[in-house]
């Protein structure tokens, strides 16, 4: 009884310290969220777009004169085009000289359509995985999914990965599911988010749910009725029922009302963006990680501790949490690849843009990479 009263008092203090104690319609005001805006010298913007992305956007002409692009023939010899968007990723055969020895990839948006619940792949994905294995090139997932989900995908593809970067970069597991790297959310922030959610639900009579993730295991409150949980959850009645020594890697927030869920998400970003990453995932849920739990930090750990050479690595990115990974690969000599359907921030940060998942973009890019490797080998 004392613990419950004490917990209630703490929640009360958290509410008073937050904006919920102010006028009820505060959250319905427009909240400006910072977006990724790369600094570009306008006088050289066209050259930068061509060199870093090798893509012609809708507002850029398909024909470019020698005056605009020095020693650049990619645009006059497009490899593949749909509408006004070019996919000259094939030009990497002549431009990108490093042999690819490791490939990192997101699952959703790259191997399957975004937030696709079923583990079903286009034929080209199986072909690409088989080709990578035949060239002894590891394929490592960098996903927001749990280890259990990523492992299941690996088994369907007969991938046999040695490492899995999961929970948006908060965990790295080996093939046996042992955590070799983690960036958990501290108990203070866990409890703060829990209290903010209770307050929001009470004030706005919402029914937003919360789930806590650790190495694929999910903890939910009784009667949560959260849809589409992949694994059987551990049911708890109170926050204090979480194991005392547990390290939660990710919080997932669910809601049926997308508008009000977005309001709560923007509120958290406004007040916790310095310490938490609040990730857009789908219309009816979003993820929360500690600030330094990122995919690029996880890949950096593999590079520094397990002998992965970034200069010989390629990474596929799709959503906003891939922006940092794209930057990290490109700045360290690696190959950062997005798809035509990737979020704009990811495309801006990538080296090359391939086709989307519905048009076998992953297979298109892997075939190109393997062709490049074969050319390099034949030159030795």
ABEGO torsion letter per residue (X at the ends): XAAAAAAAAAAAAAAAABAAABBAAAAABBBBBBBBBBBBBAAAAAAAAAAAAGBBBAABBABBBAAABBGBAAAABBABBBEABBBAAAAAAAABABBBABBBBBABGAABBBGBABBBBBAAAAAAAAAAAAAGBBBBBBBABBAAAAAAAAAAAGAGBABBBBGGGABBBBAAGBBABBBBBBAAAAAAAAAAAAAAAAAAGBBBBBBBBBGGBBBBBBGAGBBGBABBBBBBABAAABBAABBBABBBBBBABAAAAAAAAAAAAAAAAAABBBBBABAABBBBBBAABBAAAAAAAAAAAAGBBAAABBBBBABAAAAAAAAAAAAAGBBBBBBAABBAAAAAABABBBBBAAAGAAAAAAAAAAAAAAAAAAAX
